[in-house]
Structures are given as structure tokens and as C-alpha cells.
């Protein structure tokens, strides 16, 4: 699954265009490397998102193309 789509489906970032812009700006790291929006995300990858002074770090647990809002938190675990 693409990085921008995973960020949107998992509700870590609300909109896919915002996720795409965050990747282009170098604010998203996958396994400690700057991620492009089109980079593939796999189970077990560590994603770090930096917005201003806030940093969110999660590990991908599962990949689903579509999930309900309540089930989105099952796609990742906070580190």
C-alpha cells in the first residue's frame, strides 16, 4: 500500500492530499528514511511523522484498503 494512502486510511492524517504534501516536505520517515508518497508500506515498518514540535511514531500492524473509523487504530501501534 502507498504511504500516503496508509496515512489516510489509518487516520494518522485526515486527508490524502495532506499526507502527500507531508511526504513531499520530508516530514514522514519510514524506517528512519525520508519517504515519498508512492513508497510501499509493509507490515512491521516504523513510520515517524513530524508536524512542528509534535512527533508521532507508529509501527504498521496490518494493511487494509478500507476500514471503519473505529477500526482504524488496529492498523498500527504507537511506539
N, CA, C and O atoms as a Tinker XYZ file with bonds, in Angstrom:
   316  protein
     1  N      0.847000   -1.171000    0.000000    73     2
     2  CA     0.000000    0.000000    0.000000    64     1     3
     3  C      0.896000    1.238000    0.000000    63     2     4     5
     4  O      1.939000    1.249000    0.653000    81     3
     5  N      0.496000    2.266000   -0.721000    73     3     6
     6  CA     1.250000    3.514000   -0.779000    64     5     7
     7  C      1.247000    4.202000    0.586000    63     6     8     9
     8  O      0.296000    4.075000    1.358000    81     7
     9  N      2.317000    4.926000    0.864000    73     7    10
    10  CA     2.458000    5.601000    2.157000    64     9    11
    11  C      1.344000    6.622000    2.383000    63    10    12    13
    12  O      0.763000    6.671000    3.467000    81    11
    13  N      1.041000    7.439000    1.369000    73    11    14
    14  CA     0.005000    8.457000    1.554000    64    13    15
    15  C     -1.369000    7.825000    1.791000    63    14    16    17
    16  O     -2.163000    8.340000    2.578000    81    15
    17  N     -1.646000    6.727000    1.122000    73    15    18
    18  CA    -2.937000    6.056000    1.320000    64    17    19
    19  C     -3.014000    5.426000    2.709000    63    18    20    21
    20  O     -4.058000    5.495000    3.356000    81    19
    21  N     -1.921000    4.809000    3.179000    73    19    22
    22  CA    -1.926000    4.216000    4.513000    64    21    23
    23  C     -2.166000    5.289000    5.574000    63    22    24    25
    24  O     -2.946000    5.074000    6.502000    81    23
    25  N     -1.507000    6.440000    5.447000    73    23    26
    26  CA    -1.675000    7.508000    6.431000    64    25    27
    27  C     -3.118000    7.986000    6.479000    63    26    28    29
    28  O     -3.624000    8.332000    7.546000    81    27
    29  N     -3.782000    8.007000    5.329000    73    27    30
    30  CA    -5.171000    8.438000    5.274000    64    29    31
    31  C     -6.103000    7.362000    5.829000    63    30    32    33
    32  O     -6.980000    7.664000    6.639000    81    31
    33  N     -5.923000    6.108000    5.402000    73    31    34
    34  CA    -6.795000    5.018000    5.846000    64    33    35
    35  C     -6.666000    4.785000    7.348000    63    34    36    37
    36  O     -7.655000    4.494000    8.021000    81    35
    37  N     -5.449000    4.911000    7.873000    73    35    38
    38  CA    -5.231000    4.697000    9.304000    64    37    39
    39  C     -5.641000    5.906000   10.141000    63    38    40    41
    40  O     -5.614000    5.852000   11.370000    81    39
    41  N     -6.014000    6.973000    9.489000    73    39    42
    42  CA    -6.463000    8.216000   10.130000    64    41    43
    43  C     -5.346000    8.915000   10.907000    63    42    44    45
    44  O     -5.623000    9.723000   11.794000    81    43
    45  N     -4.080000    8.610000   10.580000    73    43    46
    46  CA    -2.974000    9.359000   11.176000    64    45    47
    47  C     -2.953000   10.776000   10.604000    63    46    48    49
    48  O     -2.613000   11.732000   11.301000    81    47
    49  N     -3.319000   10.898000    9.332000    73    47    50
    50  CA    -3.504000   12.193000    8.674000    64    49    51
    51  C     -4.868000   12.139000    8.014000    63    50    52    53
    52  O     -5.207000   11.145000    7.372000    81    51
    53  N     -5.667000   13.209000    8.165000    73    51    54
    54  CA    -7.065000   13.167000    7.743000    64    53    55
    55  C     -7.277000   13.060000    6.236000    63    54    56    57
    56  O     -8.168000   12.339000    5.787000    81    55
    57  N     -6.474000   13.764000    5.457000    73    55    58
    58  CA    -6.688000   13.784000    4.010000    64    57    59
    59  C     -5.467000   13.258000    3.268000    63    58    60    61
    60  O     -4.331000   13.456000    3.697000    81    59
    61  N     -5.717000   12.587000    2.154000    73    59    62
    62  CA    -4.623000   12.008000    1.377000    64    61    63
    63  C     -3.750000   13.095000    0.761000    63    62    64    65
    64  O     -2.537000   12.915000    0.647000    81    63
    65  N     -4.338000   14.214000    0.364000    73    63    66
    66  CA    -3.532000   15.299000   -0.208000    64    65    67
    67  C     -2.593000   15.883000    0.842000    63    66    68    69
    68  O     -1.462000   16.249000    0.522000    81    67
    69  N     -3.046000   15.975000    2.084000    73    67    70
    70  CA    -2.199000   16.474000    3.171000    64    69    71
    71  C     -1.082000   15.469000    3.443000    63    70    72    73
    72  O      0.058000   15.860000    3.694000    81    71
    73  N     -1.404000   14.178000    3.396000    73    71    74
    74  CA    -0.395000   13.137000    3.586000    64    73    75
    75  C      0.641000   13.203000    2.462000    63    74    76    77
    76  O      1.837000   13.046000    2.704000    81    75
    77  N      0.177000   13.436000    1.238000    73    75    78
    78  CA     1.071000   13.561000    0.089000    64    77    79
    79  C      2.013000   14.753000    0.259000    63    78    80    81
    80  O      3.211000   14.643000   -0.003000    81    79
    81  N      1.477000   15.878000    0.693000    73    79    82
    82  CA     2.287000   17.086000    0.913000    64    81    83
    83  C      3.290000   16.883000    2.045000    63    82    84    85
    84  O      4.421000   17.361000    1.961000    81    83
    85  N      2.887000   16.180000    3.102000    73    83    86
    86  CA     3.798000   15.913000    4.223000    64    85    87
    87  C      4.968000   15.044000    3.766000    63    86    88    89
    88  O      6.107000   15.265000    4.177000    81    87
    89  N      4.687000   14.067000    2.925000    73    87    90
    90  CA     5.756000   13.215000    2.388000    64    89    91
    91  C      6.700000   14.032000    1.509000    63    90    92    93
    92  O      7.919000   13.896000    1.611000    81    91
    93  N      6.143000   14.873000    0.655000    73    91    94
    94  CA     6.964000   15.701000   -0.235000    64    93    95
    95  C      7.831000   16.682000    0.539000    63    94    96    97
    96  O      8.925000   17.029000    0.094000    81    95
    97  N      7.351000   17.133000    1.696000    73    95    98
    98  CA     8.094000   18.091000    2.513000    64    97    99
    99  C      9.144000   17.405000    3.391000    63    98   100   101
   100  O      9.893000   18.084000    4.094000    81    99
   101  N      9.210000   16.079000    3.360000    73    99   102
   102  CA    10.202000   15.355000    4.151000    64   101   103
   103  C      9.834000   15.188000    5.608000    63   102   104   105
   104  O     10.707000   14.966000    6.447000    81   103
   105  N      8.543000   15.293000    5.922000    73   103   106
   106  CA     8.094000   15.177000    7.315000    64   105   107
   107  C      7.704000   13.762000    7.703000    63   106   108   109
   108  O      7.383000   13.501000    8.862000    81   107
   109  N      7.730000   12.841000    6.736000    73   107   110
   110  CA     7.372000   11.449000    7.011000    64   109   111
   111  C      8.599000   10.575000    6.781000    63   110   112   113
   112  O      9.226000   10.621000    5.723000    81   111
   113  N      8.926000    9.780000    7.792000    73   111   114
   114  CA    10.048000    8.849000    7.695000    64   113   115
   115  C      9.514000    7.430000    7.821000    63   114   116   117
   116  O      8.683000    7.145000    8.683000    81   115
   117  N      9.997000    6.543000    6.955000    73   115   118
   118  CA     9.667000    5.128000    7.067000    64   117   119
   119  C     10.973000    4.387000    7.287000    63   118   120   121
   120  O     11.876000    4.431000    6.452000    81   119
   121  N     11.062000    3.707000    8.418000    73   119   122
   122  CA    12.284000    3.001000    8.818000    64   121   123
   123  C     13.485000    3.946000    8.794000    63   122   124   125
   124  O     14.550000    3.599000    8.283000    81   123
   125  N     13.300000    5.143000    9.352000    73   123   126
   126  CA    14.333000    6.177000    9.514000    64   125   127
   127  C     14.868000    6.729000    8.193000    63   126   128   129
   128  O     15.964000    7.290000    8.159000    81   127
   129  N     14.107000    6.577000    7.104000    73   127   130
   130  CA    14.486000    7.153000    5.816000    64   129   131
   131  C     13.336000    8.012000    5.316000    63   130   132   133
   132  O     12.171000    7.648000    5.474000    81   131
   133  N     13.659000    9.149000    4.715000    73   131   134
   134  CA    12.635000   10.040000    4.189000    64   133   135
   135  C     11.781000    9.286000    3.178000    63   134   136   137
   136  O     12.307000    8.614000    2.291000    81   135
   137  N     10.460000    9.401000    3.314000    73   135   138
   138  CA     9.541000    8.636000    2.481000    64   137   139
   139  C      8.901000    9.514000    1.418000    63   138   140   141
   140  O      8.569000   10.674000    1.664000    81   139
   141  N      8.737000    8.945000    0.244000    73   139   142
   142  CA     7.940000    9.571000   -0.799000    64   141   143
   143  C      6.514000    9.052000   -0.648000    63   142   144   145
   144  O      6.293000    7.996000   -0.057000    81   143
   145  N      5.557000    9.792000   -1.179000    73   143   146
   146  CA     4.154000    9.396000   -1.060000    64   145   147
   147  C      3.885000    8.056000   -1.724000    63   146   148   149
   148  O      2.994000    7.321000   -1.298000    81   147
   149  N      4.646000    7.730000   -2.762000    73   147   150
   150  CA     4.406000    6.496000   -3.506000    64   149   151
   151  C      5.146000    5.291000   -2.931000    63   150   152   153
   152  O      5.013000    4.185000   -3.456000    81   151
   153  N      5.918000    5.481000   -1.868000    73   151   154
   154  CA     6.676000    4.369000   -1.285000    64   153   155
   155  C      5.734000    3.327000   -0.694000    63   154   156   157
   156  O      4.733000    3.661000   -0.061000    81   155
   157  N      6.072000    2.068000   -0.912000    73   155   158
   158  CA     5.252000    0.978000   -0.392000    64   157   159
   159  C      5.463000    0.818000    1.118000    63   158   160   161
   160  O      6.591000    0.865000    1.609000    81   159
   161  N      4.364000    0.629000    1.834000    73   159   162
   162  CA     4.393000    0.387000    3.273000    64   161   163
   163  C      4.100000   -1.087000    3.492000    63   162   164   165
   164  O      3.176000   -1.638000    2.894000    81   163
   165  N      4.894000   -1.731000    4.359000    73   163   166
   166  CA     4.715000   -3.148000    4.657000    64   165   167
   167  C      4.467000   -3.326000    6.153000    63   166   168   169
   168  O      4.781000   -2.444000    6.953000    81   167
   169  N      3.909000   -4.457000    6.515000    73   167   170
   170  CA     3.689000   -4.774000    7.926000    64   169   171
   171  C      5.045000   -4.829000    8.624000    63   170   172   173
   172  O      5.982000   -5.456000    8.131000    81   171
   173  N      5.137000   -4.171000    9.768000    73   171   174
   174  CA     6.381000   -4.133000   10.530000    64   173   175
   175  C      7.172000   -2.856000   10.322000    63   174   176   177
   176  O      8.103000   -2.586000   11.082000    81   175
   177  N      6.831000   -2.058000    9.313000    73   175   178
   178  CA     7.529000   -0.795000    9.084000    64   177   179
   179  C      7.241000    0.185000   10.221000    63   178   180   181
   180  O      6.152000    0.186000   10.796000    81   179
   181  N      8.226000    1.010000   10.531000    73   179   182
   182  CA     8.066000    2.061000   11.537000    64   181   183
   183  C      7.927000    3.390000   10.804000    63   182   184   185
   184  O      8.792000    3.772000   10.016000    81   183
   185  N      6.829000    4.086000   11.074000    73   183   186
   186  CA     6.547000    5.364000   10.425000    64   185   187
   187  C      6.643000    6.466000   11.465000    63   186   188   189
   188  O      6.055000    6.369000   12.542000    81   187
   189  N      7.393000    7.520000   11.134000    73   187   190
   190  CA     7.531000    8.676000   12.013000    64   189   191
   191  C      7.019000    9.901000   11.263000    63   190   192   193
   192  O      7.453000   10.177000   10.144000    81   191
   193  N      6.097000   10.631000   11.880000    73   191   194
   194  CA     5.508000   11.822000   11.272000    64   193   195
   195  C      5.865000   13.016000   12.142000    63   194   196   197
   196  O      5.601000   13.017000   13.344000    81   195
   197  N      6.473000   14.042000   11.525000    73   195   198
   198  CA     6.862000   15.249000   12.252000    64   197   199
   199  C      6.030000   16.435000   11.767000    63   198   200   201
   200  O      6.105000   16.820000   10.601000    81   199
   201  N      5.237000   17.011000   12.673000    73   199   202
   202  CA     4.470000   18.223000   12.404000    64   201   203
   203  C      4.825000   19.239000   13.472000    63   202   204   205
   204  O      4.396000   19.105000   14.618000    81   203
   205  N      5.593000   20.243000   13.119000    73   203   206
   206  CA     6.015000   21.255000   14.078000    64   205   207
   207  C      6.837000   20.623000   15.180000    63   206   208   209
   208  O      7.827000   19.942000   14.913000    81   207
   209  N      6.427000   20.848000   16.428000    73   207   210
   210  CA     7.156000   20.289000   17.568000    64   209   211
   211  C      6.663000   18.890000   17.924000    63   210   212   213
   212  O      7.252000   18.227000   18.777000    81   211
   213  N      5.593000   18.436000   17.282000    73   211   214
   214  CA     4.997000   17.147000   17.602000    64   213   215
   215  C      5.555000   16.053000   16.685000    63   214   216   217
   216  O      5.656000   16.238000   15.472000    81   215
   217  N      5.910000   14.929000   17.274000    73   215   218
   218  CA     6.390000   13.772000   16.520000    64   217   219
   219  C      5.570000   12.557000   16.922000    63   218   220   221
   220  O      5.398000   12.275000   18.108000    81   219
   221  N      5.061000   11.836000   15.916000    73   219   222
   222  CA     4.293000   10.624000   16.150000    64   221   223
   223  C      5.034000    9.461000   15.517000    63   222   224   225
   224  O      5.415000    9.523000   14.348000    81   223
   225  N      5.237000    8.398000   16.287000    73   223   226
   226  CA     5.960000    7.234000   15.796000    64   225   227
   227  C      5.084000    6.002000   15.992000    63   226   228   229
   228  O      4.633000    5.718000   17.102000    81   227
   229  N      4.846000    5.264000   14.889000    73   227   230
   230  CA     3.974000    4.090000   14.944000    64   229   231
   231  C      4.604000    2.932000   14.183000    63   230   232   233
   232  O      5.467000    3.127000   13.328000    81   231
   233  N      4.154000    1.720000   14.513000    73   231   234
   234  CA     4.564000    0.519000   13.778000    64   233   235
   235  C      3.328000   -0.022000   13.067000    63   234   236   237
   236  O      2.256000   -0.119000   13.664000    81   235
   237  N      3.478000   -0.371000   11.795000    73   235   238
   238  CA     2.382000   -0.902000   10.993000    64   237   239
   239  C      2.104000   -2.333000   11.437000    63   238   240   241
   240  O      3.006000   -3.171000   11.454000    81   239
   241  N      0.848000   -2.608000   11.796000    73   239   242
   242  CA     0.450000   -3.928000   12.264000    64   241   243
   243  C     -0.270000   -4.702000   11.161000    63   242   244   245
   244  O     -0.053000   -5.903000   10.998000    81   243
   245  N     -1.131000   -4.012000   10.403000    73   243   246
   246  CA    -1.835000   -4.676000    9.304000    64   245   247
   247  C     -2.149000   -3.658000    8.219000    63   246   248   249
   248  O     -2.129000   -2.449000    8.453000    81   247
   249  N     -2.439000   -4.169000    7.032000    73   247   250
   250  CA    -2.761000   -3.320000    5.890000    64   249   251
   251  C     -4.143000   -3.698000    5.368000    63   250   252   253
   252  O     -4.369000   -4.839000    4.965000    81   251
   253  N     -5.049000   -2.755000    5.376000    73   251   254
   254  CA    -6.387000   -2.933000    4.812000    64   253   255
   255  C     -6.700000   -1.709000    3.968000    63   254   256   257
   256  O     -6.431000   -0.582000    4.382000    81   255
   257  N     -7.262000   -1.921000    2.796000    73   255   258
   258  CA    -7.550000   -0.809000    1.893000    64   257   259
   259  C     -8.660000    0.091000    2.426000    63   258   260   261
   260  O     -8.661000    1.294000    2.164000    81   259
   261  N     -9.594000   -0.475000    3.164000    73   259   262
   262  CA   -10.693000    0.319000    3.707000    64   261   263
   263  C    -11.092000   -0.250000    5.065000    63   262   264   265
   264  O    -11.316000   -1.452000    5.207000    81   263
   265  N    -11.176000    0.626000    6.051000    73   263   266
   266  CA   -11.611000    0.217000    7.384000    64   265   267
   267  C    -12.558000    1.272000    7.938000    63   266   268   269
   268  O    -12.545000    2.426000    7.509000    81   267
   269  N    -13.369000    0.864000    8.885000    73   267   270
   270  CA   -14.252000    1.816000    9.552000    64   269   271
   271  C    -13.432000    2.685000   10.498000    63   270   272   273
   272  O    -12.329000    2.319000   10.904000    81   271
   273  N    -13.979000    3.817000   10.834000    73   271   274
   274  CA   -13.270000    4.782000   11.685000    64   273   275
   275  C    -12.854000    4.153000   13.018000    63   274   276   277
   276  O    -11.746000    4.393000   13.497000    81   275
   277  N    -13.724000    3.365000   13.608000    73   275   278
   278  CA   -13.421000    2.750000   14.902000    64   277   279
   279  C    -12.320000    1.698000   14.805000    63   278   280   281
   280  O    -11.607000    1.459000   15.780000    81   279
   281  N    -12.173000    1.066000   13.637000    73   279   282
   282  CA   -11.183000    0.007000   13.455000    64   281   283
   283  C     -9.845000    0.518000   12.939000    63   282   284   285
   284  O     -8.903000   -0.265000   12.814000    81   283
   285  N     -9.732000    1.806000   12.637000    73   283   286
   286  CA    -8.503000    2.361000   12.057000    64   285   287
   287  C     -7.315000    2.215000   12.994000    63   286   288   289
   288  O     -6.188000    2.049000   12.529000    81   287
   289  N     -7.536000    2.272000   14.288000    73   287   290
   290  CA    -6.438000    2.185000   15.255000    64   289   291
   291  C     -5.831000    0.786000   15.328000    63   290   292   293
   292  O     -4.769000    0.602000   15.924000    81   291
   293  N     -6.497000   -0.201000   14.726000    73   291   294
   294  CA    -5.965000   -1.557000   14.707000    64   293   295
   295  C     -4.926000   -1.747000   13.623000    63   294   296   297
   296  O     -4.286000   -2.797000   13.569000    81   295
   297  N     -4.737000   -0.757000   12.752000    73   295   298
   298  CA    -3.757000   -0.855000   11.677000    64   297   299
   299  C     -2.345000   -0.559000   12.150000    63   298   300   301
   300  O     -1.380000   -0.906000   11.470000    81   299
   301  N     -2.208000    0.083000   13.319000    73   299   302
   302  CA    -0.883000    0.476000   13.807000    64   301   303
   303  C     -0.851000    0.450000   15.316000    63   302   304   305
   304  O     -1.889000    0.376000   15.974000    81   303
   305  N      0.377000    0.513000   15.869000    73   303   306
   306  CA     0.560000    0.651000   17.308000    64   305   307
   307  C      1.536000    1.769000   17.568000    63   306   308   309
   308  O      2.544000    1.890000   16.872000    81   307
   309  N      1.252000    2.588000   18.559000    73   307   310
   310  CA     2.143000    3.699000   18.905000    64   309   311
   311  C      3.408000    3.174000   19.569000    63   310   312   313
   312  O      3.377000    2.199000   20.319000    81   311
   313  N      4.519000    3.840000   19.277000    73   311   314
   314  CA     5.800000    3.485000   19.891000    64   313   315
   315  C      6.252000    4.585000   20.843000    63   314   316
   316  O      7.311000    4.472000   21.460000    81   315
